[in-house]
């Protein structure tokens, strides 16, 4: 089992047939494909395959109402959004989760992993909470965000839970725009050799996005500037606030956004 796990951790996109071949040809371990398959099932190991579907609901989990309809976002930490997208590697792929502050568009926390699980979401949340504390976090109804451990962590930190309507990407439009930006300005310019390579490139881009890149929606300011100036009470609103999402009239003309 340890040999299977070590192969899977190195190549999580390998199914039981390829792992069996590695065990036999590279490590000199004789066993049947069926045994490898049974052991992988016992360890809950499944090969990862590219897919655009990052929102997988769990019917057993509680769903929370959408709290942001018609809400004016007028300050940092009033509401954050969180979502997951997939990023293709040369061999296999990984998942990127980000939390953004809606008012400033600042990426508050992020994590990148070969596994589509709640652990990476909690890792990104832990990073984000080192900088700020939101009143509300909005997500889709994916099982990572409806899980007990995610919801309990938000409640323990006094954060209200908001969830999109089923199939309504527009309820999370700002982070959908973030995916489009990251992919066109960074991901599509690289051929990632590994999770580590992708993580290094993403870390550099996220620093650039927060600290250097002018944002049209922020009057060509930077997210870090808007966030910290207003958190510390040194800035002005600069007409950045808007009726959230469903009241935005012409601002959602990016409906071809679907960059997941």
C-alpha positions in Angstrom: 0.0 0.0 0.0 2.9 2.4 0.7 4.3 1.8 -2.7 0.9 2.5 -4.4 0.5 5.7 -2.3 4.0 6.9 -3.2 3.3 6.4 -6.9 -0.1 8.1 -6.7 1.4 11.1 -4.8 3.9 11.6 -7.6 1.5 10.9 -10.5 -2.1 11.4 -9.2 -3.5 11.1 -12.7 -2.4 7.4 -12.9 -5.2 4.9 -12.6 -4.8 1.4 -11.3 -3.6 0.0 -14.6 -0.6 2.4 -14.9 0.2 2.1 -11.2 0.2 -1.7 -11.7 2.6 -1.3 -14.6 5.0 0.9 -12.5 4.9 -1.5 -9.6 5.7 -4.4 -12.0 8.2 -2.8 -14.4 10.0 -0.1 -12.3 9.8 -1.5 -8.8 9.9 -5.2 -9.3 6.7 -5.9 -7.4 4.5 -8.7 -8.7 0.8 -8.4 -8.0 -2.4 -8.5 -10.1 -4.2 -5.5 -11.5 -7.3 -6.5 -9.4 -5.3 -6.3 -6.2 -4.0 -2.8 -7.1 -7.5 -1.7 -7.9 -8.9 -3.1 -4.6 -6.1 -1.5 -2.5 -6.7 1.9 -4.3 -10.4 1.6 -3.5 -9.6 0.8 0.1 -7.4 4.0 0.3 -10.0 6.0 -1.6 -7.5 6.8 -4.3 -8.9 7.7 -7.7 -7.1 8.9 -10.8 -7.5 12.6 -11.6 -8.7 13.4 -15.1 -9.2 16.9 -16.6 -12.6 18.2 -16.2 -14.3 21.6 -16.1 -16.7 20.5 -13.5 -15.4 21.8 -10.2 -18.8 22.2 -8.5 -19.9 18.8 -7.3 -22.8 19.0 -4.9 -23.5 16.7 -1.9 -27.3 16.2 -1.4 -26.6 15.4 2.3 -25.1 18.8 3.0 -27.1 21.8 4.1 -27.4 24.6 1.6 -27.4 28.3 2.7 -29.4 31.2 1.2 -27.8 33.8 -1.1 -27.3 36.9 1.0 -25.9 39.4 -1.5 -28.9 40.3 -3.8 -29.2 44.0 -4.0 -26.5 44.6 -1.4 -24.2 47.6 -1.9 -20.6 46.7 -1.3 -19.1 49.9 0.1 -16.0 48.7 2.1 -13.3 46.0 2.3 -14.2 42.9 4.2 -17.9 43.4 3.8 -18.1 40.4 1.6 -15.7 37.9 0.0 -16.2 35.4 -2.7 -14.5 31.9 -3.0 -14.4 29.5 -5.9 -12.3 26.7 -7.5 -11.0 26.3 -11.0 -8.9 23.7 -12.7 -5.5 24.4 -14.4 -4.0 21.9 -16.9 -0.5 20.7 -16.4 1.7 19.0 -19.1 0.8 15.7 -17.4 -2.4 15.9 -15.4 -3.9 19.0 -13.8 -4.4 20.8 -10.5 -7.1 22.8 -8.8 -6.8 26.5 -7.8 -9.0 28.0 -5.0 -9.1 31.7 -4.3 -10.9 34.0 -1.9 -11.3 37.6 -3.1 -12.5 40.7 -1.4 -15.3 42.1 -3.6 -14.8 45.7 -2.8 -11.1 45.9 -3.6 -10.8 42.8 -5.8 -7.8 41.7 -3.7 -7.0 38.0 -3.6 -7.0 37.4 0.1 -5.9 33.8 0.1 -5.3 31.0 -2.3 -4.1 27.4 -2.6 -3.2 25.0 -5.4 -3.5 21.2 -5.2 -3.8 18.1 -7.3 -6.8 17.2 -5.1 -10.3 18.6 -5.3 -10.9 18.6 -1.6 -11.9 20.7 1.4 -8.4 20.7 2.8 -7.0 23.1 0.2 -10.0 25.4 0.7 -9.3 25.6 4.4 -5.6 26.3 3.6 -6.6 29.3 1.4 -9.1 30.5 4.1 -6.4 30.3 6.8 -4.1 32.4 4.6 -6.9 34.9 4.0 -7.9 35.3 7.7 -4.3 36.4 8.5 -5.1 39.6 6.6 -8.7 40.3 7.2 -12.1 39.1 8.6 -15.1 39.3 6.3 -18.7 39.7 7.3 -19.9 37.3 4.6 -18.3 34.7 2.4 -20.2 33.7 -0.8 -19.6 30.4 -2.6 -21.3 28.0 -5.0 -22.9 24.9 -3.7 -19.9 22.6 -4.2 -19.4 19.9 -1.6 -16.2 21.6 -0.4 -18.2 24.7 0.6 -21.2 22.8 2.0 -19.0 20.5 4.1 -19.4 20.6 7.9 -15.7 21.4 8.4 -15.9 24.4 6.1 -19.2 25.8 7.4 -18.2 25.2 11.0 -14.9 27.1 10.5 -16.8 30.1 9.1 -19.2 30.1 11.9 -16.4 29.8 14.5 -15.0 33.0 13.0 -18.3 34.8 13.0 -18.6 34.8 9.2 -22.1 34.6 7.6 -22.4 31.9 4.9 -23.9 32.8 1.5 -24.4 30.4 -1.5 -25.2 31.0 -5.1 -28.4 29.7 -6.6 -27.9 26.4 -8.3 -26.3 26.9 -11.7 -26.1 30.8 -11.3 -22.5 31.6 -12.0 -23.5 35.3 -12.2 -24.0 35.3 -8.4 -20.2 34.8 -8.1 -19.3 37.0 -11.1 -16.2 38.8 -9.7 -14.3 35.6 -9.1 -15.4 34.3 -12.5 -13.7 37.3 -14.0 -10.7 36.5 -11.9 -10.4 33.1 -13.5 -10.5 34.6 -16.9 -7.8 37.1 -16.0 -5.5 34.6 -14.4 -5.8 32.2 -17.3 -5.3 34.7 -20.1 -2.6 36.7 -18.4 -0.6 33.8 -16.8 -1.8 30.2 -17.2 -2.1 30.2 -21.0 1.4 31.7 -21.3 3.0 28.7 -19.6 3.4 25.0 -20.0 3.4 23.7 -16.4 5.7 20.8 -15.8 4.4 20.0 -12.3 2.3 21.2 -9.4 5.3 22.9 -7.9 6.1 24.8 -11.2 2.4 25.9 -11.5 2.3 27.0 -7.8 5.5 29.1 -8.2 4.1 30.8 -11.3 0.7 31.4 -9.7 2.3 32.9 -6.6 4.2 35.4 -8.7 1.2 36.3 -10.7 -1.0 36.8 -7.6 1.5 39.2 -6.1 1.5 41.0 -9.4 -2.3 41.0 -9.5 -2.6 42.4 -6.0 0.3 44.9 -5.9 1.2 46.0 -9.5 -1.6 45.4 -12.0 -3.9 48.4 -12.6 -7.6 47.4 -12.5 -10.1 49.3 -14.7 -12.9 48.6 -12.2 -10.8 50.3 -9.5 -10.2 53.5 -11.6 -6.8 51.9 -12.6 -5.7 51.5 -9.0 -4.3 48.3 -7.4 -6.3 46.0 -5.2 -3.7 46.2 -2.3 -3.9 50.0 -2.4 -7.7 50.1 -2.3 -7.9 47.4 0.4 -5.3 48.8 2.8 -6.2 52.5 2.4 -9.9 51.8 3.1 -9.3 49.3 5.9 -7.0 51.8 7.7 -9.5 54.7 7.0 -7.1 56.6 4.8 -8.9 56.3 1.5 -12.1 57.4 -0.1 -14.8 55.3 -1.6 -14.0 56.6 -5.1 -17.4 55.5 -6.5 -16.3 51.9 -6.3 -19.4 50.6 -4.6 -22.2 49.2 -6.7 -25.4 47.4 -6.2 -24.3 43.8 -6.1 -24.7 41.6 -9.1 -28.4 41.4 -9.9 -28.8 45.2 -9.7 -25.7 46.0 -11.7 -27.5 46.6 -15.0 -24.8 47.0 -17.7 -21.8 45.8 -15.7 -22.3 42.1 -16.4 -21.9 42.3 -20.1 -19.1 39.7 -19.7 -21.5 36.9 -19.8 -19.2 35.0 -22.0 -16.9 34.8 -19.0 -17.1 31.1 -18.3 -13.3 30.6 -17.9 -13.5 27.7 -15.5 
